[in-house]
């Protein structure tokens, strides 16, 4: 019975002592942080601290006890208090860029520096990310530390110092996004697309120009012994992509390349006449028509900073396949130019389409 009573008394002492010496949770005062950029808002706050420990380890001195260090947190819990401070400090604008803040570190540690004197350090680290539909994009970090001294039982310096650090983190990001929003591709809000035609001629390559049709001298390759055709022209479509950020918009320019490599095209001497050359030229014209349709398709697409490259690539492959199908159909229907009636039909069709495109 005595042992049980002693055990109960011990439990009572253990239950009473912590409440007598633990400091009250730090009450973080909310207030609006004045920011200059209304083009973002904080959509989420995430706690990445390992184990999500209590924020503060503070030295206190109590009557009859030696100075000791005790653990405490922010009122309502460290994560919840910081999250509420941030949400209350930044105006929410759901039409602006959604920003996610990751709490990497928030810690107050102290040491005794003399009789009734304490030296302390506050450390804060945030990671700012841009929220996308498919995930987050890393933008910038904020790291800060503050040193302070206080008398052992005067905790008044803690809350204002922490509040200032938190406000400074938001002002830091505000300044960062003001500087970066017009030139950082990760922050781009839209895409403009334009096109140009690559026209510079090279010794081995003919780039499409209506004023520069093919000539037999462009067919430089020897006729392969295995070929059953007396002439063949190799036609290709490609593009160079140039990208520039202007006022938060991605300006794209696709320099279209419709071309014939001379070293991949051949013709036997017995077929070098105007009729045969026209057949080969029409192969070249068909590629130009497909390239223009590719441009029109991209102009109709709703491109945004997250998916424009994928859309361009998919459409390019689709039109390249269409180009090859059309070339095969042209040769099949004209019997590679031997069917003069069908060749005349294709001539009219191609010339009409080119006229609509180029005029």
C-alpha positions as CSV (number, residue, x, y, z in Angstrom):
1,X,0.0,0.0,0.0
2,X,2.8,2.4,0.8
3,X,4.6,1.6,-2.4
4,X,1.4,2.4,-4.4
5,X,0.9,5.7,-2.5
6,X,4.5,6.7,-3.2
7,X,4.1,5.9,-6.9
8,X,0.9,8.1,-7.1
9,X,2.7,11.0,-5.3
10,X,5.6,10.7,-7.8
11,X,3.2,10.8,-10.7
12,X,1.6,14.0,-9.2
13,X,4.9,15.7,-8.9
14,X,5.9,14.8,-12.4
15,X,2.6,16.2,-13.7
16,X,2.8,19.4,-11.7
17,X,6.5,20.4,-12.3
18,X,6.4,20.8,-16.1
19,X,3.5,23.2,-16.0
20,X,5.3,25.2,-13.4
21,X,8.5,25.7,-15.4
22,X,7.4,25.4,-19.1
23,X,7.1,28.8,-20.8
24,X,3.8,29.7,-22.4
25,X,3.6,29.0,-26.1
26,X,4.7,32.0,-28.2
27,X,1.7,33.9,-29.5
28,X,2.4,35.0,-33.0
29,X,0.6,38.3,-33.8
30,X,-0.9,38.4,-37.3
31,X,-0.8,41.4,-39.5
32,X,-0.8,42.3,-43.2
33,X,2.6,42.3,-44.9
34,X,2.7,45.1,-47.4
35,X,3.7,43.6,-50.8
36,X,4.1,45.4,-54.1
37,X,3.2,42.5,-56.5
38,X,-0.5,41.5,-56.6
39,X,0.3,38.8,-59.2
40,X,0.8,35.9,-56.8
41,X,-0.8,34.5,-53.8
42,X,0.1,31.7,-51.3
43,X,-2.0,28.7,-52.2
44,X,-0.4,26.2,-49.7
45,X,2.1,26.0,-46.9
46,X,3.8,22.7,-46.2
47,X,5.9,21.6,-43.3
48,X,9.0,19.8,-44.5
49,X,10.8,19.8,-41.1
50,X,11.9,16.3,-40.1
51,X,9.7,15.1,-37.3
52,X,8.0,18.6,-37.1
53,X,9.6,19.4,-33.7
54,X,8.7,22.1,-31.3
55,X,10.1,25.4,-32.5
56,X,11.8,26.8,-29.4
57,X,14.3,25.6,-26.8
58,X,14.4,28.4,-24.2
59,X,16.4,28.9,-21.0
60,X,14.3,29.9,-17.9
61,X,15.1,30.3,-14.2
62,X,12.5,29.4,-11.6
63,X,12.6,30.0,-7.8
64,X,14.5,27.1,-6.2
65,X,15.6,25.6,-9.5
66,X,18.7,26.0,-11.5
67,X,18.4,27.7,-14.9
68,X,17.3,25.0,-17.4
69,X,16.3,24.7,-21.0
70,X,12.7,23.9,-21.9
71,X,10.9,23.1,-25.1
72,X,7.9,25.1,-26.3
73,X,6.1,26.0,-29.5
74,X,4.0,28.6,-31.1
75,X,0.5,29.0,-29.8
76,X,-1.8,26.6,-31.7
77,X,1.2,24.6,-32.9
78,X,4.2,25.8,-34.9
79,X,3.1,24.8,-38.3
80,X,-0.5,26.0,-37.9
81,X,0.7,29.4,-36.4
82,X,3.1,30.0,-39.3
83,X,0.6,29.0,-41.9
84,X,-2.1,31.3,-40.4
85,X,0.4,34.1,-40.2
86,X,1.2,33.7,-43.9
87,X,-2.4,33.4,-45.1
88,X,-3.4,36.4,-43.0
89,X,-0.4,38.4,-44.3
90,X,-0.9,38.0,-48.1
91,X,-4.1,39.0,-49.9
92,X,-5.5,36.0,-51.8
93,X,-6.0,36.5,-55.5
94,X,-7.0,33.1,-57.1
95,X,-6.5,34.5,-60.6
96,X,-2.8,35.2,-59.9
97,X,0.1,32.8,-59.7
98,X,-0.3,30.1,-56.9
99,X,2.8,29.9,-54.7
100,X,3.5,27.0,-52.3
101,X,5.8,27.7,-49.3
102,X,7.7,24.8,-47.8
103,X,8.9,25.3,-44.3
104,X,12.4,23.8,-44.3
105,X,13.5,25.1,-40.9
106,X,12.2,27.3,-38.1
107,X,14.0,27.0,-34.9
108,X,14.9,29.0,-31.8
109,X,17.9,27.8,-29.7
110,X,19.6,29.4,-26.7
111,X,22.6,29.1,-24.4
112,X,23.5,30.7,-21.1
113,X,26.1,33.4,-21.4
114,X,26.3,34.6,-17.8
115,X,24.3,35.1,-14.6
116,X,20.7,35.5,-15.7
117,X,21.8,36.3,-19.3
118,X,20.8,34.2,-22.4
119,X,22.2,34.3,-25.9
120,X,19.8,33.1,-28.6
121,X,19.5,32.3,-32.3
122,X,16.5,32.2,-34.6
123,X,16.8,30.4,-37.9
124,X,14.2,30.4,-40.7
125,X,14.3,28.7,-44.1
126,X,11.5,28.7,-46.7
127,X,11.3,27.2,-50.2
128,X,9.0,29.0,-52.6
129,X,7.5,26.9,-55.4
130,X,5.1,27.7,-58.2
131,X,2.1,25.4,-58.3
132,X,1.3,23.9,-61.7
133,X,-1.4,21.5,-62.7
134,X,1.1,18.7,-62.9
135,X,3.2,19.5,-59.8
136,X,5.5,22.2,-58.4
137,X,8.3,24.2,-59.9
138,X,11.1,25.3,-57.7
139,X,11.6,29.1,-57.7
140,X,13.7,30.5,-54.9
141,X,14.7,30.0,-51.2
142,X,14.8,32.3,-48.3
143,X,17.2,31.7,-45.4
144,X,17.8,34.0,-42.5
145,X,19.2,33.9,-38.9
146,X,19.0,36.4,-36.1
147,X,21.1,36.6,-33.0
148,X,19.8,38.1,-29.7
149,X,20.5,38.4,-26.0
150,X,18.0,38.7,-23.2
151,X,17.6,38.5,-19.5
152,X,16.7,34.9,-18.5
153,X,13.1,35.4,-17.7
154,X,12.3,38.2,-20.3
155,X,10.8,36.5,-23.4
156,X,9.4,39.7,-24.9
157,X,12.0,39.8,-27.7
158,X,11.0,36.5,-29.2
159,X,7.7,37.2,-30.9
160,X,8.6,40.5,-32.6
161,X,11.8,39.0,-33.9
162,X,10.1,35.9,-35.3
163,X,7.3,38.0,-36.8
164,X,9.9,40.2,-38.5
165,X,11.7,37.3,-40.0
166,X,8.4,35.8,-41.3
167,X,7.4,39.2,-42.8
168,X,10.9,39.5,-44.3
169,X,10.5,36.2,-46.1
170,X,7.4,37.3,-47.8
171,X,8.9,40.6,-48.8
172,X,12.0,38.8,-50.1
173,X,9.8,36.7,-52.4
174,X,7.8,39.7,-53.4
175,X,11.0,41.5,-54.5
176,X,12.3,38.3,-56.2
177,X,9.1,37.8,-58.3
178,X,9.0,41.5,-59.2
179,X,12.5,41.2,-60.6
180,X,12.0,37.8,-62.3
181,X,8.4,37.8,-63.6
182,X,9.1,39.6,-66.9
183,X,12.1,37.4,-67.8
184,X,11.9,34.0,-66.0
185,X,10.4,31.4,-68.2
186,X,9.1,29.5,-65.2
187,X,6.9,32.5,-64.4
188,X,5.6,33.0,-68.0
189,X,1.9,33.6,-68.3
190,X,1.4,33.1,-72.0
191,X,2.8,32.1,-75.4
192,X,2.8,34.0,-78.6
193,X,3.9,32.2,-81.8
194,X,5.1,33.6,-85.1
195,X,6.7,32.0,-88.2
196,X,9.4,32.8,-90.7
197,X,10.8,30.9,-93.6
198,X,14.4,29.9,-93.8
199,X,15.6,31.2,-97.2
200,X,19.4,31.2,-97.1
201,X,20.7,29.0,-99.8
202,X,23.6,26.6,-99.2
203,X,25.9,24.7,-101.7
204,X,24.3,21.4,-100.9
205,X,20.8,22.4,-100.0
206,X,17.9,24.2,-101.8
207,X,15.5,25.9,-99.4
208,X,12.1,26.5,-100.8
209,X,11.5,29.8,-102.5
210,X,8.8,30.3,-105.1
211,X,11.3,32.4,-107.1
212,X,13.9,29.7,-107.0
213,X,12.5,26.4,-108.5
214,X,14.5,23.3,-108.8
215,X,17.0,22.9,-111.7
216,X,18.6,19.7,-112.9
217,X,21.9,20.8,-111.5
218,X,20.4,20.3,-108.0
219,X,20.3,16.6,-108.6
220,X,23.9,15.8,-107.6
221,X,23.8,12.2,-106.4
222,X,24.7,9.4,-108.7
223,X,21.8,7.2,-109.8
224,X,21.8,4.1,-107.5
225,X,22.3,0.9,-109.5
226,X,19.5,-0.6,-107.4
227,X,17.0,2.1,-108.2
228,X,14.1,1.4,-110.7
229,X,13.5,5.2,-111.1
230,X,15.4,7.5,-113.5
231,X,15.0,10.5,-111.2
232,X,14.3,11.0,-107.5
233,X,14.1,14.1,-105.3
234,X,14.5,14.0,-101.5
235,X,12.2,16.5,-99.8
236,X,12.1,17.4,-96.1
237,X,10.4,19.7,-93.7
238,X,11.8,21.0,-90.4
239,X,12.1,24.0,-88.2
240,X,14.4,26.0,-85.9
241,X,12.8,27.2,-82.7
242,X,13.8,30.5,-81.2
243,X,12.5,31.6,-77.8
244,X,12.5,34.9,-76.0
245,X,10.7,36.1,-72.8
246,X,9.1,39.6,-73.1
247,X,7.0,41.0,-70.3
248,X,6.2,37.6,-68.9
249,X,5.2,36.2,-72.3
250,X,7.1,33.5,-74.2
251,X,7.6,34.7,-77.8
252,X,8.2,31.8,-80.1
253,X,9.5,32.0,-83.6
254,X,9.5,28.9,-85.8
255,X,11.8,29.3,-88.8
256,X,10.4,26.8,-91.2
257,X,12.7,24.8,-93.4
258,X,11.4,23.2,-96.5
259,X,14.4,21.9,-98.4
260,X,16.0,19.5,-100.8
261,X,19.5,18.1,-100.2
262,X,21.3,18.1,-103.5
263,X,23.5,15.2,-102.5
264,X,20.4,13.0,-101.9
265,X,18.6,13.7,-105.2
266,X,19.5,12.1,-108.6
267,X,18.5,12.1,-112.3
268,X,19.7,10.1,-115.2
269,X,20.7,12.1,-118.3
270,X,18.0,10.6,-120.4
271,X,15.2,12.0,-118.4
272,X,16.3,15.6,-117.9
273,X,13.5,17.5,-119.6
274,X,11.0,20.1,-118.5
275,X,8.1,17.7,-118.0
276,X,10.1,15.4,-115.7
277,X,11.6,18.4,-113.8
278,X,8.0,19.7,-113.2
279,X,7.1,16.3,-111.6
280,X,10.0,16.6,-109.2
281,X,9.2,20.3,-108.5
282,X,5.7,19.3,-107.5
283,X,7.1,17.0,-104.9
284,X,8.8,20.1,-103.5
285,X,5.7,22.2,-103.7
286,X,3.7,19.5,-101.7
287,X,6.1,19.9,-98.8
288,X,5.6,23.6,-98.8
289,X,1.8,23.1,-98.7
290,X,2.1,20.8,-95.7
291,X,4.5,23.2,-94.0
292,X,1.9,26.0,-94.3
293,X,-0.9,23.8,-93.0
294,X,1.4,22.9,-90.0
295,X,1.7,26.7,-89.4
296,X,-2.0,27.2,-89.5
297,X,-2.6,24.3,-87.1
298,X,-0.2,25.8,-84.5
299,X,-1.8,29.2,-84.9
300,X,-5.2,27.7,-83.9
301,X,-3.8,25.8,-80.9
302,X,-4.1,27.2,-77.4
303,X,-0.5,27.2,-76.3
304,X,0.6,27.8,-72.7
305,X,4.0,27.8,-71.0
306,X,3.6,24.3,-69.7
307,X,2.7,22.4,-72.8
308,X,3.7,24.3,-76.0
309,X,6.8,22.2,-76.8
310,X,4.8,19.0,-76.6
311,X,2.0,20.3,-78.8
312,X,4.5,21.6,-81.4
313,X,6.3,18.2,-81.5
314,X,3.1,16.2,-81.7
315,X,1.7,18.4,-84.5
316,X,5.1,18.3,-86.4
317,X,5.2,14.5,-86.4
318,X,1.5,14.4,-87.5
319,X,2.1,16.7,-90.4
320,X,5.4,14.9,-91.3
321,X,3.5,11.6,-91.6
322,X,0.8,13.4,-93.7
323,X,3.5,14.8,-96.0
324,X,4.9,11.3,-96.6
325,X,1.4,9.9,-97.3
326,X,0.7,12.8,-99.7
327,X,4.0,12.2,-101.6
328,X,3.2,8.5,-102.0
329,X,-0.3,9.2,-103.1
330,X,1.0,11.8,-105.7
331,X,3.4,9.2,-107.1
332,X,0.9,6.4,-107.1
333,X,-1.8,8.4,-108.9
334,X,0.5,9.9,-111.5
335,X,2.5,6.7,-111.9
336,X,5.6,8.7,-111.0
337,X,4.7,11.2,-113.7
338,X,4.1,8.7,-116.5
339,X,0.3,9.3,-116.4
340,X,0.2,12.7,-118.1
341,X,-3.6,13.1,-117.5
342,X,-3.2,12.6,-113.7
343,X,-0.1,14.7,-113.7
344,X,-2.0,17.6,-115.2
345,X,-4.7,17.1,-112.5
346,X,-2.2,17.2,-109.7
347,X,-0.4,20.2,-111.4
348,X,-3.7,22.2,-111.2
349,X,-4.4,21.1,-107.6
350,X,-1.0,22.0,-106.3
351,X,-0.8,25.3,-108.2
352,X,-4.2,26.3,-106.8
353,X,-3.2,25.5,-103.3
354,X,0.1,27.3,-103.6
355,X,-1.6,30.3,-105.0
356,X,-3.9,30.5,-102.0
357,X,-1.1,30.1,-99.6
358,X,1.5,32.4,-101.1
359,X,-0.9,35.2,-102.2
